[in-house]
Amino acid sequence: MQDKPDIPGKFLWEFDTATFNYHKSYKIVIERVLERGNFEHWKSIISFYGKAKILETIEWSAQLSNYDKEFSKLLLQSELVNVA
């Protein structure tokens, strides 16, 4: 099992990524990738966290705009970000 998703440290610029707990702080990681990431970053968080946890985060998030929430849900249902 991976210890962190393969995403750029710039998404978490205000944190020390060497000591950052990607499991405990999954909400901020997911929000940042949904807002700023590309397809490869999306695939990485899907592989790391799973679609269910990402969808749960989308539902309660106050950080994501309604547009980001709806787009993210649509993209998660598409074939574009399927992870083998």
C-alpha positions in Angstrom: 0.0 0.0 0.0 1.2 3.5 -0.8 2.0 5.9 2.0 0.8 8.9 0.0 -0.8 9.7 -3.3 1.4 10.8 -6.2 0.5 14.5 -6.3 2.7 17.6 -6.4 3.8 19.2 -3.1 2.6 22.5 -4.4 -1.0 21.4 -3.7 -0.1 21.4 0.0 2.2 24.3 0.0 1.5 25.5 3.5 2.3 22.1 5.1 5.5 20.1 5.6 4.9 17.3 3.2 7.6 15.2 4.8 5.6 14.9 8.0 2.1 15.4 6.5 -0.4 12.6 7.4 -2.2 11.8 4.1 -4.5 9.4 5.7 -5.7 11.6 8.6 -5.8 14.8 6.4 -7.5 13.2 3.4 -10.2 15.9 3.1 -7.8 18.7 2.3 -5.9 16.5 -0.1 -9.0 15.5 -2.0 -10.3 19.1 -2.1 -7.1 20.4 -3.4 -6.8 17.8 -6.2 -10.4 18.2 -7.2 -9.8 22.0 -7.5 -6.4 22.1 -9.0 -5.3 18.6 -10.3 -5.2 17.0 -13.7 -6.4 13.6 -14.7 -3.2 11.9 -13.4 -3.6 13.5 -10.0 -7.2 12.4 -9.9 -6.3 8.9 -10.8 -3.7 8.9 -8.0 -6.2 10.0 -5.3 -8.8 7.5 -6.6 -6.2 4.8 -6.3 -5.2 6.0 -2.8 -8.5 6.9 -1.2 -11.2 5.2 -3.4 -14.2 6.7 -5.1 -16.5 6.3 -2.0 -14.3 8.4 0.2 -13.9 11.1 -2.5 -17.7 11.2 -3.1 -18.2 11.5 0.7 -15.8 14.4 0.8 -17.5 16.1 -2.1 -20.9 15.9 -0.3 -19.8 17.6 3.0 -17.2 20.0 1.6 -17.7 23.7 2.3 -14.5 24.4 0.4 -15.6 23.2 -3.0 -17.9 25.3 -5.2 -21.1 23.8 -6.4 -19.6 23.7 -9.9 -16.6 21.8 -8.6 -18.8 19.4 -6.8 -21.0 18.6 -9.8 -18.1 18.4 -12.2 -16.2 16.1 -9.8 -19.2 13.7 -9.4 -19.7 13.6 -13.2 -16.0 12.9 -13.8 -15.9 10.2 -11.2 -18.7 8.4 -13.0 -16.9 8.6 -16.4 -14.4 6.3 -18.0 -11.7 9.1 -18.1 -10.5 8.5 -14.5 -11.0 4.7 -14.2 -8.2 3.2 -12.2 -7.2 -0.4 -12.9 
